[in-house]
Amino acid sequence: VNILESVKRGVDLFDCVMPSRNARHGHLFTWQGIRNIMNAKYERDLAPVDEACDCPTCRNYTRAYLRHLVKQNEMLGAMLLSVHNLHFLLDLMRRAREAVLADAYEDFYRAWMDSPAAADY
């Protein structure tokens, strides 16, 4: 929400540790909202982090495996979650940029703010 608010106000350059910091704590950004992979409900969940995502993490690993890695403090878990979070934010910004160029940013912004995902951010 803060990033899209900033874009709305004209900011076009960001530098942030948010994707990797959230990943280290098991928080994943998805189009449905933030997913905490540490939750027990993911222990046997064989779905990808986000079905709408085509990042390498979502294409190759299940929620259960990622949860296992994070719970065991395996560095690979933080790395794979960071890849996903970075991919999500890059995709979000690509969509925002396309909306700005199409002079449709307000519609894009409203759609995001009305989505289930925005409630978590």
Helices and strands as residue ranges (DSSP letters): H 2-8, H 18-24, E 27-28, E 35-36, G 40-42, H 56-60, H 63-71, H 75-101, H 105-113, G 116-120
